[in-house]
Structure formats: C-alpha cells, structure tokens
Amino acid sequence: MSGFYTRFAANVLFPLRERLKGRETVRIRREMEARQWWSRENLLAFQSERLRAFLRDVGAHVPYYRNLFAQTEFVPEEVTSLSGLQRLPFLDAAILRANVDCLRIEGQAHLARFESGAANGEPLLLYVGPVRTSHDIAARWRTLRWWDVDIGDPGIVVWGPPIDADTRELLGISCARSIRSARVLAFEMPDTEAERFIARLRKRRPKTLTGNPSTLAYLAAFAQARDIALNDLGIQTIFAAGERLWASQRELIASSYGCPLVYLYGNRGSGLVASQCPMGGLHIAAENVVVEIVDEDGEALPSGKAGEIILTNTASRDFPFIRYRTGDIGALDWDSCPCGRGLPLLKLAEFGAR
Ligand SMILES: [Zn+2]
C-alpha cells in the first residue's frame, strides 16, 4: 500500500513535471501497462507496424538513412515483419562517430547532446530528444510498478563512476529534490565513504536502492567482511543497471541485502531494453526496442540460440539507433513467462537468473 506522498508524487507532481517538459510520459506508461498483457502475436504485429512507420519517418527526415535507403534500394513500406530489418547494415560506434551530424533528424532543435563512455574507452557523442526520453522513463516506470514501487517512493541511488545526464534521467534521478525518487551518491567508495553510506541507508531507510552492479557488490562485500548486516535496512527492492550483472555478483548482492534484485538491461543509445519481472523473466520493452540475435557472420539466430544482441529503438526518429551492435551476448526466448505478460523474453549470458 503506497503512502500518501507516493500517490501524490506519482499522480500529481511527476505528471505535472513531465507535462511542463513537453513529455507524454504518463500516457505512454498507461498504454504500455495495457499492452504488456497482449498476446505475443498482437505485440509482434504492433512492433512491425511501429517499425515500418519509424523507418518511413527516418528515411524521410534523417540524412544518413535517406542516403543509405537510396543506395541500397531499401523501401520502408515493404517491411511487413521484424525480419525486414535484416536488409539493413549494422550500426556500430565507428559509424556513429563518423556520421554523428547526419544521423540527427533535420530541423529538430530540442535534442540534448551527451557523451557516452564507449566500451573501448573512447567517448561517443549522442543526441536524445524528449520523445525518446518519455518512452524510456515510461518503460522504467512500468518496471517499478511490477515490483510495487512507484515514483515518489523513497529511494537511494549509488553509482560508482560519475553518472551522466542520460542515466540520471533514465533512473529518474533528475527529479530527486521535488519527487523524492532518489538521492545520488557517485564516488570512488573508499572504506570511510562506504561505511558512511551504509550508516546513511540505516538512517533513511529507503524503500529502494538502485545502483550499478559493481558498486552494489562492492558494498555487499565490504559489509560482509566487517560483519555489518545489510538485510535489516528496510530495503524492499534493489535495482541494478548500467553494467553486465555477473552471476557471482547477483548471488552476493541478493544474499547480503536480503531482498529481490531486479536487473535492468540497456545501454545509453538504445535506452531500457529489458527488465526483470517478479517471476524472473527478463522482459523486452518490445514497444520501444526490437532485439535481434545474430551469429558471427551477422546472420539472424532463432529463439534459444545465443549470439550478439543487436538493438533497434523505434520510439523516436530524432537520433535513430538501427541495428546497433552491442557486443553483448544473449538469446531470445519465445517461451511464455509464468507472470502472463506477452512481452518477449531475453536471456543474457552470465545473467544468473532463471
Ligand atoms: Zn514475467
């Protein structure tokens, strides 16, 4: 049962803030909550429809793709299923870097520019617009509510490396002061800081703790080594994001904090891709993201076969990510989840669940 403040924040304050920012996050979240129960067949039809409209828009308004479609004689109208994407080349960090300006939509001034720390250490310049942000926040909000958490519930965020603006937005931190959703601590975590942080958790008793797996695991190991209990802090759910979650980290974190650990998989460019439901399924936010799995030759793999995860975000044409190579390994899983949601499932290597 949510407290008064949480209901006020979720139903009044946060919707007002989103409206003032010109974002339709509340409507999108409501639609996504209805759609999650659709049959797999209806969701696939919806995804294909959205993909076709997205590609049509991108081909008309984004110079890089207008040229690419012309060169390859790619006709968006001919895309009748998700496999239609396979006729387009992959996108990777090198292509992004070389074409950053012509990957932006023409005539859209309200794009936020941010640098993403690419895996190889070279920063990547990206743009994100309000439509993409609303869809990402809505997807994250839907996940929170699977776990009986809402915007406005007291939470603390702990993040090892400096946290960038896009991640702050995705984690709902930017509204921290007014909406009480989170307080940020981003630091190197020397022992004194870790001790102080645990004392702060004990005092504030947040309902949720959100962090990157390595920082959450560091704190758990730190506490275990000093016989400090973390399972009496009143934390009801832990959300982990931003890095791969290793099975060993999952075990350490879950056993130390004594509450469910929910993994959110995504990356800066593609947004929130998949998140875990209370039955353990890692559900793809299929309304926003199309996930493909390919082998070493770039050929599509069927359900159950592990390969590289390729992402296409269809939520916004502002700075499109089409067939982005993540370098992450996973498999699609067309089985149904016991929770009853039709959203397809993703299996990650070393995910350590199910
Ligand atoms: Zn499920």
Residues whose N, C-alpha, C, O or C-beta is under 5 A from the ligand:
A	BS01	ZN	C277 M279 G281 C337 C339 R341
